[in-house]
Amino acid sequence: MVSRSYSNLLDLTSCGSPTFGREKKRLPRVATVAGVLSELDDENNSTGSDAPSSISQDRMIIVGNQLPLRAHRKNDGKWDFTLDEDSLLLQLKDGLGDDVEVIYIGCLKEEVDVSEQDDVAQYLLDTFKCVPTFLPPELFSKFYHGFCKQHLWPLFHYMLPLSPDLGGRFDRSLWQAYVSVNKIFADKVMEVISPDDDFVWVHDYHLMVLPTFLRKRFNRVRLGFFLHSPFPSSEIYRTLPVRDELLRALLNSDLIGFHTFDYARHFLSCCSRMLGLSYQSKRGYIGLEYYGRTVSIKILPVGIHIGQLQSVMNLPETESKVTELRDQFRGQTVMLGVDDMDIFKGISLKLLAMEQLLLQHPDKRGKVVMVQIANPARGRGKDVQEVQSETYATVKRINDAFGRPGYTPVILIDKPLQFYERIAYYVTAECCLVTAVRDGMNLIPYEYVICRQGNEKLDQILGLNPFSQKKSMLVVSEFIGCSPSLSGAIRVNPWNIDAVAEAMDSALVVPESEKQMRHEKHYRYVSTHDVAYWAHSFLQDLERACRDHLRRRCWGIGFGLGFRVIALDPNFRKLSVEHIVSAYKRTKHRAILLDYDGTMVQPGSISTTPNAEAVGILKSLCRDTENVVFIVSGKERKTLTDWFSSCERLGIAAEHGYFLRTNQDAEWETCLSVPDFDWKQIAEPVMQLYAETTDGSNIEAKESALVWNYQYADRDFGSCQAKELLDHLESVLANEPVSVKSGPHIVEVKPQGVNKGTVAERLLLSMHEKGVVPDFVLCIGDDRSDEDMFEVITSARSLVSPVAEVFACTVGQKPSKAKYFLEDTSEILRMLHGLANASEQSARSSSPQSSH
């Protein structure tokens, strides 16, 4: 399937700017952007989603690897297209409401000749509201059979590429093909999107980097992503060479959906360990803060389309097939398995359990039949062939050992079945077995439960009382996504053959009343949590996640797959160096308060000693007699004294302001009187216990405080231990005059009333008492302890000039009481350097001119 819009692989993978090679045909609603997908400069990205909208009705653009269509050529050579009723993407439309227009974007299962692509595309758009993505066969093979099926799919199912034969080594060309295809899909979305009106819902691991391309073009695009496969634990996922790129791409979505809490937990753990991001749960919603945007996480297993199942159950063909199966298995109990023929579905393990059942329970021979429907594998390769040959060999061995005339213990159906035939097997089977070793969701148990509910005609055929309660039994693997939802099923570890065999036996001997009770429980859940419920719930959460889009100011930063959007409150803006230097030059009485760690030096630096540049800037600022400059730090006073001994007029507040001196010649003062530090004898042994049990943590004993630092411990374990330590210390120190606080990688105990806000307040008060009214106040800090300073300087209007220029500035974009931000330490030093230059220029201009 070749697309004329596809130009050059390297251009696409390097985030180039491909142009559509043909003129656009008529669309139901055309985007206001041009047909060229241009990658805007970062400065222009903020306007990416400001295009006016022509229609206010909500519209959902659903993007998946395959369109919900069936295609085949008729005898006359013309194409015949029909909707694929089995497609989840088509079924979910029921949950979106009649007022939501739906457009589909994806590939066709059949290859379309280049000469026919324009006509086919227009026909599909007009008839089915489908936009086909035509891919060159070679590119599609590298993308789908290569990167998706050789790298992502095995890894997401916990299979590591330990050797070239097992999964294969990472191939960068396959990754480039994956990115290229995602870019082509983005182009197709651009053709139809109206960014301020439309929702975009992207499906599954084939399109994991698509959110980055869409967010880059439209900063405020309303974008949801749902992963239908498992998401592996961080220990597995971190082996992927492009792990960060995929995580950051997914985080360009507004809402990310998973089937189970386990999958979501693994994703959040990867974001924490690899990107340093933490999540919060607020009123039942989980959210990740990512550059000022909140990325919501949704946990909801998909359901099935019950109406479709029931309509097939009503077909005469289904009734005939049920009659045939009833006669074929008269006097026998049918156990059913329906699986794809791939390495993760556990077909061979299920067959081994059946063999064990017949060995251990001779009475079951001749009475119990296993029907295994093996659908063709979606992938291809040696592993599929191995599964097939092992399956055939095991079936033959079991049938040779236990079969006899009129009785075949295992019936393997490996040819494609019509949907009504599969339904008939569901209706006939007393028990359904799903023993996959890993599966994202697996809807077979749901389909089975609905089919076992039956209908009046089928009840008559099977000789059931239509008024009696229906019954069913499920044996399901612990490792499939639907397992947590099926509380009445017998859960098994599929690797434990004996346990699976015993579960099969238990399912057969369970009393009828219990079978009815379990069925009723499952039927109630499955019938109320169908595909429409799932889609409606996802759309509701997507609307909620996008509610603040228009209120926030957005702009994009980063290149390629490192692109992300910064979203800020309208009142929170970047501090302009020109603006603050201009204010600095106009003012005469300045107060400057600077945090140290994370502000004057990079956070996490191995060496925390200030460099010559930082010390030189501080000396320049202190030489200006119109400035009062303070370093306000959590560090000890001796350390700070040694570091800044050359800055004679620099004020220092150590240990968060407990110790304070106004310049090098002044005596150290304490901000409050503490009678004793006996509480340290209680707190230190507790901290020592946690330091010994948390590798990578340590205790920092200060004169006025104790700090437990876990910066170099395992992130998750350290965070967990920190919460425990916080609770422990609050409990044992409840009657002591101290406060216990947690901060970035620390838990600290210090005297009550000690905080950086008191330093800011004392400084402004002392200037006021000397008759100096500050008309310029600058305060910079990077963490929670600095918020107290921000609060003081922004609210202390009585201590500053009515026209004072007040700059509360935090480091990085995050919720803060500060009104300004700078990105990092280098930007802060550049800004302070600008202030120091202004002081030096002022000093030179005011010095007396030498006479000639």
Residue pairs with C-beta under 8 A, 6 or more apart in sequence:
1 107
1 108
1 111
1 112
1 117
1 134
1 135
1 136
1 137
1 140
2 114
2 117
2 134
2 135
2 136
2 137
3 117
3 133
3 134
3 135
3 136
3 184
4 20
4 21
4 22
4 114
4 117
5 18
5 19
5 20
5 21
5 22
5 184
5 187
6 12
6 18
6 134
6 135
6 136
6 139
6 180
6 184
7 18
7 19
7 21
8 16
8 18
9 139
9 176
9 177
9 180
10 16
10 176
11 17
11 18
12 18
12 179
12 180
12 183
12 184
13 176
13 179
13 180
13 183
14 560
15 39
15 183
15 559
15 560
15 561
16 39
17 36
17 37
17 38
17 39
18 37
18 183
18 187
19 35
19 36
19 37
20 35
20 36
20 187
20 191
22 118
24 30
24 35
24 191
25 118
25 121
25 122
25 125
26 122
27 125
27 191
27 192
28 101
28 103
28 125
28 129
28 192
29 54
29 55
29 59
29 192
29 194
30 192
31 51
31 190
31 191
31 192
31 193
31 194
31 195
32 51
32 52
32 53
32 54
32 194
33 51
33 190
33 217
35 190
35 191
37 186
37 187
37 190
37 217
39 216
40 48
40 216
40 217
40 556
42 555
42 556
42 557
42 558
43 555
45 216
45 219
45 554
45 555
45 556
45 565
46 219
46 553
46 554
46 555
46 556
48 195
48 216
48 217
48 218
48 219
48 220
48 556
49 195
49 196
49 218
49 219
49 220
49 221
49 549
49 554
50 196
51 194
51 195
51 196
52 196
53 194
53 196
53 197
54 194
55 194
55 197
56 197
57 99
57 100
57 101
57 197
58 99
58 100
58 101
58 197
58 198
58 199
59 100
59 101
59 102
59 103
59 194
59 197
59 198
59 199
60 96
60 100
60 101
60 102
60 103
60 198
60 199
60 200
60 201
60 539
61 102
61 103
61 104
61 105
61 189
61 192
61 193
61 198
61 199
61 200
61 201
62 89
62 92
62 102
62 103
62 104
62 105
62 201
62 203
63 104
63 105
63 106
63 185
63 189
63 200
63 201
63 202
63 203
63 207
63 210
64 89
64 104
64 105
64 106
64 202
64 203
64 204
64 206
64 207
65 106
65 107
65 144
65 203
65 204
65 206
65 207
66 87
66 106
66 107
66 108
66 109
67 89
67 104
67 105
67 106
67 107
67 108
67 124
67 128
67 130
67 132
68 83
68 84
68 87
68 89
68 90
68 104
68 106
68 130
69 81
69 82
69 83
69 84
69 108
69 109
69 124
69 128
69 130
70 81
70 82
70 83
70 84
70 109
71 79
71 80
71 81
71 108
71 109
71 110
72 79
72 80
72 110
73 79
73 80
73 110
74 80
79 112
79 116
79 120
79 123
81 123
81 124
81 127
81 128
83 90
83 128
84 90
85 91
85 308
86 308
86 419
88 203
88 228
88 302
88 531
89 104
89 106
89 203
90 104
91 304
91 305
91 308
91 531
91 532
92 531
92 532
92 534
92 535
93 102
93 535
94 305
94 307
94 531
94 532
94 535
95 531
95 532
95 533
95 534
95 535
95 536
95 537
95 539
96 102
96 535
96 536
96 539
97 536
100 539
101 129
102 129
103 129
103 130
103 131
103 192
104 128
104 129
104 130
104 131
105 130
105 131
105 133
105 185
105 188
105 189
105 192
106 130
106 132
106 133
107 132
107 133
107 134
107 135
107 140
108 132
108 134
111 137
112 120
112 132
112 134
117 132
117 134
120 132
121 131
121 132
121 134
124 130
124 131
124 132
125 131
131 188
131 191
131 192
133 184
133 185
133 188
135 143
135 181
135 184
139 177
139 180
139 181
140 181
142 173
142 174
142 177
142 178
143 174
143 177
143 178
143 180
143 181
143 206
144 206
145 379
145 380
146 171
146 174
146 177
146 178
147 171
147 174
147 175
147 177
147 178
148 178
148 205
148 206
149 378
149 379
149 380
149 381
150 167
150 168
150 171
150 174
150 381
151 161
151 167
151 168
151 170
151 171
151 174
151 175
151 240
152 205
152 208
153 205
153 229
153 379
154 161
154 167
155 161
155 167
155 232
155 236
155 237
155 239
155 240
156 205
156 229
156 230
156 231
156 232
156 440
157 229
157 230
157 232
157 344
157 438
157 439
158 230
158 232
158 236
158 438
159 166
159 167
159 343
159 344
160 166
160 167
160 236
160 239
161 167
161 168
161 169
161 170
161 239
165 382
170 240
170 241
175 241
175 242
178 209
179 209
179 561
181 206
182 207
182 208
182 209
182 210
182 213
183 213
185 207
185 210
185 213
186 210
186 213
186 214
186 217
189 200
189 210
189 214
190 217
193 200
193 218
193 221
195 218
195 220
195 221
196 220
196 550
198 222
199 222
199 223
199 224
199 539
199 542
199 543
199 546
200 214
200 221
200 222
200 223
200 224
201 223
201 224
201 225
201 226
201 538
201 539
201 542
202 210
202 211
202 223
202 224
202 225
202 226
202 253
203 225
203 226
203 228
204 226
204 227
204 228
204 229
205 227
205 228
205 229
208 225
208 246
208 249
208 250
209 245
209 246
209 249
209 561
210 249
211 223
211 225
211 249
211 250
211 251
211 252
211 253
212 248
212 249
212 252
212 561
212 563
214 221
214 223
214 252
215 221
215 223
215 252
215 556
215 563
215 564
215 565
216 556
216 563
219 554
219 555
219 556
219 565
220 549
220 550
220 554
222 254
222 542
222 543
222 546
222 549
223 252
223 253
223 254
223 255
224 253
224 254
224 255
224 256
224 257
224 538
224 542
224 545
225 250
225 253
225 255
225 256
225 257
226 256
226 257
226 258
226 538
227 256
227 257
227 258
227 259
227 263
227 440
228 259
228 302
228 440
228 441
229 440
230 262
230 263
230 438
230 439
230 440
230 481
231 237
231 258
231 263
231 264
231 266
231 267
231 270
232 266
233 266
233 269
234 266
234 269
234 270
234 273
234 274
237 243
237 266
237 270
238 270
238 273
238 274
240 246
243 270
243 274
244 274
244 275
245 561
245 562
247 270
247 271
247 274
247 275
248 275
248 561
248 562
248 564
249 561
250 256
250 267
251 271
251 275
251 277
251 288
251 290
251 295
251 564
252 563
252 564
252 565
253 295
254 293
254 295
254 296
254 542
254 545
254 546
255 295
255 296
255 297
255 298
255 538
255 541
255 542
255 545
256 267
256 295
256 296
256 297
256 298
257 297
257 298
257 299
257 300
257 538
258 264
258 267
258 297
258 298
258 299
259 299
259 300
259 301
259 302
259 440
259 441
259 481
259 482
260 299
260 301
260 481
260 484
261 299
261 484
263 299
263 440
263 481
264 286
264 297
264 299
267 297
268 279
268 286
268 288
268 297
269 716
271 277
271 279
271 288
272 278
272 279
272 715
272 716
273 715
273 716
276 715
277 288
277 289
277 290
278 288
278 289
278 719
279 286
279 287
279 288
279 297
280 286
280 287
280 289
281 287
285 296
285 541
285 544
286 296
286 297
286 299
287 294
287 295
287 296
287 297
288 294
288 295
288 297
289 295
289 814
289 815
290 564
291 557
291 564
291 565
291 566
291 567
291 813
292 552
292 566
292 567
292 568
292 813
292 814
293 565
293 566
293 567
294 545
295 545
296 541
296 544
296 545
298 537
298 538
298 541
300 534
300 537
300 538
301 441
301 481
301 482
301 484
301 485
301 529
301 534
302 441
302 443
302 531
302 534
303 443
303 446
303 526
303 529
303 530
303 531
303 532
303 533
303 534
304 443
304 446
304 447
304 450
304 526
304 530
304 531
305 530
305 531
305 532
306 450
306 526
306 527
306 530
309 423
309 447
309 450
309 451
310 450
310 455
312 318
312 419
312 420
312 423
313 423
313 427
313 451
313 454
313 455
313 458
314 455
314 457
315 420
317 418
317 420
318 420
318 423
318 424
318 427
318 458
319 457
319 458
319 461
321 420
321 421
321 423
321 424
322 424
322 427
322 428
322 458
322 461
322 462
323 461
324 424
325 334
325 424
325 425
325 428
326 428
326 461
326 462
329 369
329 428
331 367
332 366
332 367
332 368
332 369
332 407
333 367
333 368
333 369
333 430
333 431
333 508
334 369
334 370
334 371
334 425
334 428
334 429
334 430
334 431
335 354
335 368
335 369
335 370
335 371
335 429
335 430
335 431
335 432
335 433
335 504
335 507
335 508
336 370
336 371
336 372
336 373
336 425
336 426
336 428
336 429
336 431
336 432
336 433
336 448
337 347
337 350
337 370
337 371
337 372
337 373
337 432
337 433
337 434
337 435
338 373
338 375
338 422
338 425
338 432
338 444
339 345
339 346
339 347
339 372
339 373
339 374
339 375
339 434
339 436
339 444
340 374
340 375
340 376
340 377
340 378
341 347
341 374
341 375
341 376
341 377
341 384
341 387
341 388
341 391
341 414
342 377
342 378
342 379
342 383
342 384
342 387
343 383
343 384
343 386
343 387
344 436
344 437
344 438
344 439
345 435
345 436
345 437
345 439
346 435
346 436
346 437
346 477
346 494
347 372
347 374
347 387
347 391
348 387
348 390
348 391
348 394
349 435
349 437
349 494
349 495
349 497
349 500
350 370
350 372
350 433
350 435
350 494
350 500
351 370
351 372
351 391
351 394
351 395
351 398
351 410
352 394
352 497
353 435
353 497
353 500
353 501
353 504
354 370
354 398
354 409
354 410
354 501
354 504
355 394
355 397
355 398
355 401
356 497
356 498
356 500
356 501
357 364
357 368
357 501
357 504
357 505
358 364
358 365
358 368
358 398
358 401
358 402
358 409
360 501
360 505
361 505
364 505
364 508
365 402
365 407
365 409
366 404
366 407
368 409
368 508
369 407
369 408
369 409
369 410
369 411
370 409
370 410
370 411
370 433
371 411
371 413
371 425
371 429
372 391
372 395
372 410
372 411
372 412
372 413
373 413
373 417
373 422
373 425
374 391
374 412
374 413
374 414
375 416
376 414
376 416
377 384
377 387
388 414
391 412
392 412
395 410
395 412
398 409
398 410
399 408
399 409
399 410
402 409
403 409
423 447
423 451
426 432
426 447
426 448
426 451
426 452
427 451
427 452
427 454
427 458
427 462
428 462
429 448
430 472
430 473
430 507
430 508
431 472
431 473
431 474
431 475
431 504
431 507
431 508
432 444
432 445
432 448
432 472
432 473
432 474
432 475
433 475
433 476
433 504
434 442
434 444
434 445
434 474
434 475
434 476
434 477
434 480
435 475
435 476
435 477
435 492
435 494
435 500
436 442
436 477
436 479
436 480
436 494
437 477
437 479
437 494
437 495
438 479
438 480
439 477
439 479
439 480
439 481
440 480
440 481
441 480
441 481
441 482
442 480
442 481
442 482
443 482
445 474
445 476
445 482
445 486
445 489
445 522
446 482
446 526
448 472
448 474
449 472
449 474
449 519
449 522
449 523
449 526
450 523
450 526
450 527
452 470
452 471
452 472
452 519
453 470
453 519
453 523
454 462
454 464
454 470
456 466
459 465
459 466
460 466
464 470
469 516
469 519
469 520
470 516
470 519
470 520
470 523
471 512
471 515
471 516
471 518
471 519
472 515
472 518
472 519
472 522
473 490
473 507
473 508
473 510
473 515
473 518
473 519
474 486
474 488
474 489
474 490
474 507
474 518
474 522
475 489
475 490
475 492
475 500
475 503
475 504
475 507
476 482
476 483
476 486
476 489
476 490
476 491
476 492
477 483
477 491
477 492
477 493
477 494
478 491
478 492
478 493
478 494
479 494
483 489
483 491
485 525
485 529
486 522
486 525
487 521
488 517
488 518
488 519
488 521
488 522
489 518
489 522
490 503
490 506
490 507
492 499
492 500
492 503
493 499
493 500
494 500
510 518
551 570
552 567
552 568
552 569
552 570
553 567
553 568
553 569
553 570
553 573
554 565
554 566
554 567
554 568
555 565
555 566
556 563
556 564
556 565
556 566
557 563
557 564
557 565
557 566
558 564
566 813
568 813
571 819
572 813
572 816
572 818
572 819
572 820
572 821
573 819
573 820
573 821
574 820
574 821
574 822
574 823
575 807
575 809
575 820
575 821
575 822
575 831
577 830
577 831
577 834
580 778
580 805
580 807
580 831
580 834
580 835
581 834
581 835
581 838
583 776
583 805
583 807
584 590
584 776
584 805
584 835
584 838
585 838
585 842
586 805
587 626
587 775
587 776
587 804
587 805
588 626
588 775
589 626
589 767
589 772
589 773
589 774
589 775
589 776
589 801
590 624
590 626
590 627
590 628
590 774
590 775
590 776
590 777
590 778
591 628
591 630
591 763
591 764
591 767
591 774
591 776
591 777
591 778
592 621
592 627
592 628
592 629
592 630
592 777
592 778
592 779
593 630
593 632
593 759
593 760
593 763
593 777
593 778
593 779
593 780
593 789
593 793
594 600
594 629
594 630
594 631
594 632
594 779
594 780
594 781
594 832
595 631
595 632
595 633
595 756
595 780
595 781
595 782
595 783
595 785
595 786
595 789
596 610
596 631
596 632
596 633
596 634
596 635
596 640
597 603
597 608
597 633
597 634
597 635
597 782
598 744
598 781
598 782
598 783
598 811
598 825
599 780
599 781
599 782
599 811
599 825
599 828
600 610
600 614
600 631
600 825
600 828
600 829
601 608
601 609
601 610
601 611
601 614
601 825
602 824
602 825
603 744
603 782
604 711
609 643
610 643
610 644
613 829
613 833
614 829
615 643
615 644
615 646
615 647
617 829
617 832
617 833
617 836
618 629
618 631
618 644
618 647
618 650
619 646
619 647
620 836
620 837
620 839
620 840
621 627
621 629
621 832
621 835
621 836
621 839
622 629
622 647
622 648
622 649
622 650
623 649
623 839
623 843
624 839
624 842
624 843
627 839
628 651
628 763
628 767
629 649
629 650
629 651
630 650
630 651
630 652
630 653
630 759
630 763
631 640
631 644
631 650
631 651
631 652
631 653
632 653
632 656
632 657
632 756
632 759
632 760
632 781
632 786
632 789
633 640
633 652
633 653
633 654
633 656
634 655
634 656
634 705
634 707
634 748
634 785
635 654
635 655
636 654
636 655
636 702
636 703
637 652
637 654
637 655
637 659
637 668
637 703
639 654
640 652
640 654
641 652
644 650
644 652
645 664
647 664
648 663
648 664
648 665
649 663
649 664
650 663
650 664
651 660
651 661
651 662
651 663
651 763
652 659
652 660
652 661
653 659
653 660
653 756
653 759
654 660
655 702
655 703
655 704
655 705
655 750
655 754
656 705
656 750
656 754
656 755
656 756
656 785
657 671
657 754
657 755
657 756
657 758
657 759
658 670
658 671
658 672
658 703
658 704
658 705
658 750
658 751
658 754
659 668
659 669
659 670
659 671
659 703
659 704
660 668
660 669
660 670
660 671
660 759
660 762
661 667
661 668
661 669
662 766
670 704
671 753
671 754
671 758
671 759
671 762
672 751
672 753
672 754
674 704
674 737
674 751
677 704
679 733
679 736
679 737
679 738
679 749
680 701
680 706
682 732
682 733
682 736
683 706
683 729
683 732
683 733
683 738
683 749
684 699
684 701
684 706
686 725
686 728
686 729
686 732
687 699
687 706
687 708
687 725
687 729
687 747
688 699
690 697
690 708
690 721
690 724
690 725
690 728
691 697
691 698
691 699
691 708
693 721
694 710
694 713
694 717
694 718
694 721
695 713
695 714
696 710
696 711
696 712
696 713
696 714
696 718
697 708
697 709
697 710
697 712
697 713
697 718
697 721
698 708
698 709
699 706
699 707
699 708
699 709
700 706
700 707
700 708
700 709
704 750
704 751
704 754
705 748
705 749
705 750
705 751
705 754
706 748
706 749
706 750
707 746
707 747
707 748
707 749
708 722
708 725
708 746
708 747
708 748
709 745
709 746
710 718
710 719
710 721
710 722
710 745
710 746
711 745
711 746
713 721
718 745
722 742
722 746
722 747
723 742
725 747
726 740
726 742
726 747
729 740
729 747
729 749
730 740
733 740
733 749
737 751
737 752
738 749
738 750
738 751
738 752
739 749
739 750
739 751
739 752
739 754
740 747
740 748
740 749
741 747
741 748
741 750
741 785
742 748
743 783
743 784
743 785
744 783
744 784
755 785
755 788
756 781
756 785
756 786
756 788
756 789
757 788
757 789
757 791
757 792
758 788
759 789
760 779
760 788
760 789
760 792
760 793
760 796
761 792
761 796
761 799
764 774
764 777
764 792
764 793
764 796
764 799
764 800
765 799
767 773
767 774
767 799
768 799
773 799
773 800
773 801
773 804
774 799
774 800
774 801
774 804
775 800
775 801
775 803
775 804
775 805
776 804
776 805
777 793
777 800
777 804
777 805
777 806
777 807
778 807
778 809
778 835
779 786
779 789
779 790
779 793
779 807
779 808
779 809
779 818
780 786
780 809
780 810
780 811
780 822
780 828
781 787
781 789
781 790
781 810
781 811
781 818
782 810
782 811
782 812
786 810
787 816
787 817
787 818
789 808
790 808
790 810
790 816
790 817
790 818
791 817
793 800
793 806
793 808
794 806
794 808
794 817
794 819
800 806
807 819
807 820
808 817
808 818
808 819
808 820
809 818
809 820
809 821
809 822
810 816
810 818
810 820
810 821
811 821
811 822
811 823
811 824
811 825
811 828
812 821
812 823
812 824
813 821
814 821
822 828
822 831
